[in-house]
Amino acid sequence: MATSFGPYAGLDEDAVAVLLHIGDDLSAAAVTQVHAAPDGTVWVRRGASLEHRAATGERIAAKDLTSVSENQLVAPDEIVFHADGEITAVTLLVVARADGRPVFAAELRRLSHDLRDLRRVLVQGEATLTLPERHIVAEDGSFTTEPGETLSQPGFAPRRFVADADGGLYAIERGRLVHLDARYAVVAATWLSPDLELPIKRYVTIINERGETIQIPIRHQLMSGDLVVDQAQRIWAAFAAPSFASPALTQHYGAPVELGDDGDLFVVRFSPALVPERVVSLPAPNVQDQVPYLAKSAAGTIGVTSWSTERRDIEPNKTFNGNVAFAVVDADGQRLANGDLDLARDDQPIALAPCADGFCIGGITDTKWVDTGSQVDFGKGFILQMTADGQRDRLWTLHGPRNNEVRSLAGSLDGVVFFSATTNGPITHTDPAEGSRELILGKLQL
């Protein structure tokens, strides 16, 4: 059975071009990032390799970005593309062990547009911190406090990187927002308590060119989630939080954070100085407890998507329906759209990117998960185009043998969307001997 993008809602499958198809590739799932360059070419991160390919799929250049961590070869965790054409590869390394626990550092490797090494910086956080009092929230919303203690929290393990206009980086990990200056690697961090994720320690670590560090207090605050930088260099972050955290978050941000019975999404806008300016709640009737994806459209609106599970008794061992939650807010933080998209049976978003003037969501649709967490039916990949104000536009589905998923997206202003997908893949109970999948790198003309 051939793999193809089929017509859906009257659309022509000729809009899709397959640039690369690798069969029976066990590492196909390692393709986790694509980036559309302004010149119409595409960058692909696959395992430890960064590939630069023409719009027709031919490889222009490639570089192996393997690093060594505890005598093991490791691939980059993130590739960041800067406006000036330079690239930063970020790799988390285990640099020591403390009481048997790994101590992480972030290796920042800056590359030129033609993949020449420019410089490397190793960023490592402070080894200990003293916690202030800990806030405990009861089910009725009341607070109690406990005195702080000194903990060992060595290492630095940021995730979800995005570039600013000046060549620096913002990153986020569970518990802290990070800014890495292009020259000196400035780390601005907020430690959060493990239970309520409230700020418990603020500091900035400045690492100069000689590797010396200075610690000074600063006001920054953030939870875990995803983030983007808008045209005004403000940082938008998206979060999923349980309902019981609503009183604490409302007190923390000084603005209402509305969370439904099963938890919801919300976004926070920070100033360029990392001061929270606006909180936007995105309440919904269904469970939204997955880490959300975030993107900024060409029109300046902010899109948020996450997996939404609708409680429904469908059959034994099947008491939910998986949908795509999607919301849009404008630059002032006004909600333009907020709701669930039910594309077929079970759906799950895996990627979100700006495309044309709006957004494109990628993932898997028309599959089936059961209450035990198993995927028991093969699914189709999908790319769903949304307008800048959050209205549904067009849907493409990827049909192929066995399981199909769209894994990453990168859109451009001229209406081209590059994507990576897997086809002919396994599901939960597939025989391990048949666990391979095939890789597709494609281009969709909107």
C-alpha positions as CSV (number, residue, x, y, z in Angstrom):
1,M,0.0,0.0,0.0
2,A,1.5,3.3,-1.0
3,T,1.8,6.3,1.3
4,S,0.1,9.5,0.1
5,F,-1.6,12.6,1.3
6,G,-5.2,12.1,0.3
7,P,-7.8,14.7,-0.7
8,Y,-9.8,15.8,2.3
9,A,-12.7,18.2,2.1
10,G,-12.2,18.7,-1.6
11,L,-8.4,19.4,-1.5
12,D,-6.0,18.3,-4.1
13,E,-3.2,15.9,-3.0
14,D,-0.9,17.5,-5.7
15,A,-0.3,20.2,-3.2
16,V,2.1,17.9,-1.4
17,A,5.6,16.9,-2.6
18,V,7.6,14.2,-0.9
19,L,11.2,15.4,-0.8
20,L,12.8,12.4,0.9
21,H,11.5,9.0,1.8
22,I,13.7,6.6,3.8
23,G,12.3,3.1,4.2
24,D,12.6,0.7,7.1
25,D,14.5,3.2,9.2
26,L,14.5,2.5,12.9
27,S,15.9,6.0,13.7
28,A,13.2,7.8,11.7
29,A,11.5,9.0,14.9
30,A,14.7,10.9,15.7
31,V,13.6,13.6,13.2
32,T,12.4,16.1,15.7
33,Q,12.9,19.5,14.1
34,V,12.5,21.2,10.7
35,H,13.1,24.9,10.0
36,A,12.1,26.9,6.9
37,A,14.9,29.3,6.0
38,P,14.1,32.7,4.4
39,D,15.7,31.7,1.1
40,G,13.3,28.8,0.7
41,T,15.6,26.0,1.8
42,V,15.0,23.8,4.8
43,W,17.0,22.7,7.8
44,V,16.4,19.2,9.3
45,R,17.6,17.9,12.6
46,R,17.8,14.1,12.6
47,G,19.6,12.5,15.5
48,A,22.9,14.2,15.9
49,S,23.0,15.4,12.3
50,L,21.9,18.9,11.1
51,E,21.1,18.9,7.4
52,H,20.6,21.8,5.1
53,R,18.5,20.8,2.1
54,A,17.2,22.6,-1.0
55,A,13.5,23.2,-1.5
56,T,13.5,20.2,-3.8
57,G,15.1,18.0,-1.1
58,E,18.7,17.7,-2.3
59,R,21.2,18.0,0.5
60,I,23.3,21.1,0.4
61,A,25.4,20.5,3.6
62,A,25.4,18.5,6.8
63,K,27.2,18.5,10.1
64,D,27.5,15.9,12.8
65,L,26.9,17.6,16.2
66,T,27.6,14.7,18.4
67,S,28.9,15.5,21.9
68,V,30.2,13.2,24.7
69,S,28.4,12.9,28.1
70,E,29.7,10.3,30.6
71,N,31.6,8.5,27.9
72,Q,28.4,8.2,25.8
73,L,27.7,9.9,22.5
74,V,24.7,12.3,22.7
75,A,22.8,14.3,20.2
76,P,21.7,18.0,20.5
77,D,18.5,18.6,22.5
78,E,17.6,21.7,20.5
79,I,18.7,23.7,17.4
80,V,18.0,27.4,17.5
81,F,18.0,29.5,14.3
82,H,18.9,33.2,14.6
83,A,17.7,36.0,12.5
84,D,21.2,36.8,11.2
85,G,21.6,33.2,9.9
86,E,23.7,31.9,12.7
87,I,22.7,28.7,14.5
88,T,23.0,27.5,18.1
89,A,23.1,23.8,18.9
90,V,22.2,23.1,22.6
91,T,23.2,19.8,24.2
92,L,22.6,18.7,27.7
93,L,25.6,17.0,29.2
94,V,26.1,15.2,32.5
95,V,29.3,16.8,33.8
96,A,29.4,15.2,37.3
97,R,27.5,13.1,39.9
98,A,26.2,14.4,43.2
99,D,24.9,11.8,45.6
100,G,24.4,9.5,42.7
101,R,22.4,12.1,40.8
102,P,23.5,13.6,37.5
103,V,24.7,17.2,37.4
104,F,23.7,18.7,34.0
105,A,25.3,21.5,32.1
106,A,24.2,23.0,28.8
107,E,26.7,23.1,25.9
108,L,26.0,26.0,23.6
109,R,27.6,25.6,20.2
110,R,27.3,28.6,17.9
111,L,27.6,27.9,14.1
112,S,27.7,30.1,11.1
113,H,25.1,29.8,8.3
114,D,27.5,27.5,6.5
115,L,28.0,25.3,9.6
116,R,31.4,26.5,10.6
117,D,32.1,26.4,14.4
118,L,32.2,29.9,15.9
119,R,32.4,29.3,19.6
120,R,31.3,27.0,22.5
121,V,30.1,27.9,26.0
122,L,29.3,25.4,28.8
123,V,26.6,26.8,31.1
124,Q,26.2,25.2,34.6
125,G,24.0,26.3,37.4
126,E,24.8,26.8,41.0
127,A,25.0,23.6,43.1
128,T,22.9,24.7,46.2
129,L,20.1,27.0,47.0
130,T,18.2,28.0,50.1
131,L,14.5,27.8,49.9
132,P,12.2,30.4,51.5
133,E,9.0,29.3,53.2
134,R,7.0,26.7,51.2
135,H,3.3,27.4,50.4
136,I,0.9,24.5,50.9
137,V,-2.6,24.8,49.3
138,A,-5.5,22.9,50.8
139,E,-8.4,21.6,48.8
140,D,-10.5,24.6,50.1
141,G,-7.9,27.0,48.7
142,S,-6.5,28.0,52.1
143,F,-2.7,28.4,52.5
144,T,-0.2,27.2,55.1
145,T,3.5,27.8,55.1
146,E,6.6,25.8,56.1
147,P,10.1,27.2,56.7
148,G,12.6,26.9,54.0
149,E,15.6,24.6,53.9
150,T,18.9,24.3,52.0
151,L,18.8,21.9,49.1
152,S,21.4,20.6,46.7
153,Q,20.1,21.3,43.2
154,P,23.2,21.0,41.0
155,G,23.2,21.4,37.3
156,F,21.4,23.2,34.5
157,A,19.0,21.4,32.2
158,P,17.0,23.9,30.1
159,R,14.4,23.0,27.4
160,R,12.4,24.8,24.7
161,F,14.8,27.4,23.3
162,V,13.9,30.4,21.3
163,A,16.0,33.2,19.9
164,D,15.7,36.9,20.6
165,A,16.3,39.8,18.2
166,D,19.9,40.4,19.4
167,G,21.2,36.8,19.0
168,G,20.7,35.7,22.6
169,L,18.5,32.8,23.7
170,Y,15.6,32.3,26.0
171,A,15.1,28.8,27.4
172,I,12.7,27.2,29.8
173,E,13.0,24.2,32.0
174,R,10.8,23.0,34.8
175,G,11.2,25.7,37.4
176,R,13.1,28.5,35.7
177,L,13.2,31.0,32.8
178,V,16.6,31.4,31.3
179,H,18.2,34.1,29.2
180,L,21.5,33.3,27.6
181,D,23.4,36.3,26.2
182,A,25.1,35.8,22.9
183,R,28.5,36.8,24.3
184,Y,28.6,36.0,28.0
185,A,25.8,33.4,28.6
186,V,23.7,35.2,31.2
187,V,21.5,32.8,33.1
188,A,18.4,34.4,34.7
189,A,16.6,31.7,36.7
190,T,13.6,31.2,39.0
191,W,13.5,28.1,41.2
192,L,10.0,26.7,41.8
193,S,8.7,24.4,44.5
194,P,8.2,20.8,43.3
195,D,4.5,20.7,44.4
196,L,2.9,24.1,43.5
197,E,5.6,25.4,41.2
198,L,5.7,28.8,42.9
199,P,8.9,30.9,42.8
200,I,11.2,30.0,45.7
201,K,14.6,31.3,44.6
202,R,15.6,34.0,42.1
203,Y,19.1,34.7,40.9
204,V,21.1,35.6,37.8
205,T,24.4,33.8,37.1
206,I,26.7,35.8,34.8
207,I,29.4,33.6,33.3
208,N,32.2,35.7,31.8
209,E,34.7,34.7,29.2
210,R,37.1,33.4,31.8
211,G,34.5,31.1,33.3
212,E,34.0,33.1,36.5
213,T,30.6,33.4,37.9
214,I,28.8,36.1,39.9
215,Q,25.4,35.6,41.7
216,I,23.0,38.5,42.1
217,P,19.3,38.6,42.9
218,I,16.7,39.5,40.2
219,R,13.0,39.4,39.8
220,H,12.0,36.7,37.3
221,Q,9.3,34.2,37.5
222,L,8.0,31.4,35.4
223,M,6.6,27.9,35.5
224,S,7.1,25.0,33.0
225,G,5.7,25.2,29.5
226,D,6.5,26.5,26.0
227,L,7.4,30.0,24.9
228,V,7.8,32.4,21.9
229,V,9.1,35.9,21.5
230,D,6.9,38.4,19.7
231,Q,7.8,41.5,17.5
232,A,8.0,43.7,20.6
233,Q,10.5,41.2,22.2
234,R,8.0,40.2,24.8
235,I,8.0,36.6,25.9
236,W,4.9,34.5,25.8
237,A,4.7,31.3,27.8
238,A,2.0,28.6,27.8
239,F,1.2,26.3,30.7
240,A,-1.0,23.4,31.7
241,A,-2.0,23.4,35.4
242,P,-4.3,21.4,37.7
243,S,-7.4,23.1,39.0
244,F,-6.2,23.1,42.7
245,A,-3.4,25.5,41.6
246,S,-5.8,28.3,40.6
247,P,-5.8,30.2,44.0
248,A,-2.0,30.0,44.3
249,L,-1.4,31.1,40.7
250,T,-3.9,33.9,41.0
251,Q,-2.1,35.2,44.1
252,H,1.3,34.6,42.4
253,Y,0.5,36.6,39.2
254,G,-1.8,39.1,40.8
255,A,-4.5,38.3,38.2
256,P,-7.2,35.7,38.0
257,V,-6.0,32.3,36.6
258,E,-9.2,30.3,35.9
259,L,-8.7,26.6,35.8
260,G,-11.6,24.1,35.3
261,D,-12.2,21.0,37.4
262,D,-9.8,18.9,35.4
263,G,-7.1,21.5,34.7
264,D,-6.7,23.9,31.9
265,L,-4.2,26.0,29.8
266,F,-3.2,29.6,30.4
267,V,-0.6,31.9,28.9
268,V,1.5,34.6,30.4
269,R,3.1,37.6,28.6
270,F,6.4,38.8,30.0
271,S,8.1,42.1,29.2
272,P,11.5,42.2,27.7
273,A,12.8,42.6,31.2
274,L,11.0,39.3,32.1
275,V,8.3,41.0,34.3
276,P,4.9,39.3,33.9
277,E,2.5,41.8,32.2
278,R,-0.6,39.8,31.3
279,V,-2.2,36.5,32.2
280,V,-4.8,34.9,29.9
281,S,-6.9,31.9,31.1
282,L,-8.0,29.4,28.5
283,P,-10.8,27.5,30.4
284,A,-12.3,24.5,28.5
285,P,-14.8,21.8,29.4
286,N,-12.3,18.9,28.8
287,V,-9.1,17.7,30.4
288,Q,-6.1,19.7,29.2
289,D,-3.1,18.4,31.2
290,Q,-0.4,18.0,28.6
291,V,2.4,20.4,28.0
292,P,1.1,22.9,25.4
293,Y,2.7,23.9,22.1
294,L,3.0,27.6,21.3
295,A,3.5,29.6,18.0
296,K,3.3,33.2,16.8
297,S,1.6,34.0,13.5
298,A,2.7,36.5,10.9
299,A,-0.2,38.6,12.0
300,G,1.2,38.8,15.6
301,T,-1.4,36.5,17.2
302,I,-0.3,33.7,19.6
303,G,-1.6,30.2,19.0
304,V,-1.7,27.5,21.7
305,T,-2.5,23.8,21.2
306,S,-2.5,20.8,23.4
307,W,-4.1,17.3,23.7
308,S,-7.6,17.5,25.1
309,T,-9.4,14.4,26.5
310,E,-13.2,14.5,26.5
311,R,-14.7,12.2,29.1
312,R,-17.1,9.9,27.4
313,D,-18.2,6.3,27.9
314,I,-17.5,4.9,24.5
315,E,-16.9,1.2,25.2
316,P,-15.2,-1.0,27.9
317,N,-11.7,0.3,28.6
318,K,-12.5,3.4,26.5
319,T,-13.9,6.3,28.5
320,F,-12.4,9.3,26.7
321,N,-12.1,10.9,23.3
322,G,-8.9,12.6,22.3
323,N,-9.2,15.9,20.6
324,V,-7.1,18.9,19.6
325,A,-7.4,21.9,21.9
326,F,-6.6,25.2,20.2
327,A,-6.7,28.8,21.3
328,V,-5.6,32.1,20.0
329,V,-4.9,35.4,21.8
330,D,-3.9,38.8,20.2
331,A,-0.9,40.9,21.2
332,D,-2.9,42.6,23.9
333,G,-3.9,39.2,25.5
334,Q,-7.5,39.2,24.3
335,R,-8.9,35.7,23.5
336,L,-9.9,35.4,19.9
337,A,-10.6,31.6,19.9
338,N,-10.6,28.8,22.5
339,G,-12.1,25.4,22.0
340,D,-11.7,21.7,20.9
341,L,-11.3,20.4,17.4
342,D,-12.7,16.9,16.9
343,L,-11.1,15.7,13.6
344,A,-12.0,12.0,13.7
345,R,-11.9,9.3,16.4
346,D,-8.9,10.1,18.6
347,D,-6.7,13.0,17.6
348,Q,-3.5,14.3,19.1
349,P,-1.4,17.4,18.2
350,I,2.3,16.9,18.1
351,A,3.6,20.1,16.4
352,L,2.5,23.7,15.9
353,A,4.1,26.3,13.6
354,P,3.2,29.6,11.9
355,C,2.2,29.1,8.3
356,A,1.0,31.7,5.7
357,D,-0.8,34.3,7.8
358,G,-2.0,31.8,10.5
359,F,-1.0,28.5,12.0
360,C,-0.6,24.8,11.1
361,I,-1.0,22.0,13.5
362,G,0.5,18.6,12.9
363,G,-0.1,15.2,14.6
364,I,-2.1,12.0,14.4
365,T,-5.8,11.5,13.8
366,D,-8.4,8.8,13.4
367,T,-6.6,6.4,15.8
368,K,-7.7,4.8,19.0
369,W,-6.2,4.9,22.5
370,V,-7.7,3.1,25.5
371,D,-7.8,3.8,29.2
372,T,-4.6,1.8,29.8
373,G,-2.7,4.2,27.6
374,S,-2.2,1.8,24.7
375,Q,-2.7,2.8,21.1
376,V,-4.7,-0.1,19.6
377,D,-5.5,1.2,16.1
378,F,-3.3,2.6,13.4
379,G,-3.7,6.3,12.7
380,K,-3.3,8.9,10.0
381,G,-1.0,11.9,10.1
382,F,-2.5,15.3,9.7
383,I,-1.7,18.9,8.9
384,L,-4.5,21.3,9.9
385,Q,-4.4,24.9,8.7
386,M,-5.9,27.5,11.0
387,T,-6.4,31.2,10.4
388,A,-4.6,33.9,12.5
389,D,-7.7,34.4,14.6
390,G,-8.2,30.7,15.3
391,Q,-10.7,29.6,12.7
392,R,-10.4,26.2,11.1
393,D,-9.4,26.4,7.4
394,R,-8.1,23.2,5.6
395,L,-7.1,19.7,6.6
396,W,-4.7,17.3,5.0
397,T,-4.3,13.7,6.1
398,L,-1.4,11.3,5.6
399,H,-2.5,7.8,4.5
400,G,-0.1,4.9,4.5
401,P,0.4,1.4,5.7
402,R,0.2,0.9,9.5
403,N,0.7,4.0,11.7
404,N,1.3,7.5,10.3
405,E,2.2,10.7,12.2
406,V,3.3,14.2,11.3
407,R,6.1,14.9,13.8
408,S,7.3,18.4,13.0
409,L,6.4,21.5,11.0
410,A,8.0,24.7,9.7
411,G,6.0,27.2,7.8
412,S,7.0,30.2,5.6
413,L,5.3,33.4,4.6
414,D,5.0,32.3,0.9
415,G,2.6,29.5,1.8
416,V,5.1,26.6,2.0
417,V,5.0,24.2,4.9
418,F,7.9,21.8,5.4
419,F,7.1,18.8,7.5
420,S,8.6,15.5,8.8
421,A,6.4,12.5,9.2
422,T,6.7,8.8,9.9
423,T,4.7,6.1,8.1
424,N,4.4,2.3,8.2
425,G,5.1,2.5,11.9
426,P,4.2,0.4,14.9
427,I,1.7,0.9,17.7
428,T,1.7,-0.2,21.3
429,H,1.5,-4.0,20.9
430,T,3.2,-4.4,17.6
431,D,5.7,-7.3,17.5
432,P,9.2,-5.8,18.3
433,A,10.5,-7.5,15.2
434,E,8.2,-5.3,13.2
435,G,9.0,-2.1,15.1
436,S,10.6,-0.2,12.2
437,R,9.0,2.8,10.5
438,E,9.7,4.9,7.4
439,L,10.6,8.6,7.3
440,I,9.1,11.2,5.1
441,L,10.4,14.8,4.6
442,G,7.8,16.7,2.7
443,K,6.6,20.1,1.4
444,L,3.0,21.3,1.4
445,Q,2.0,24.2,-0.8
446,L,-1.0,25.9,0.9
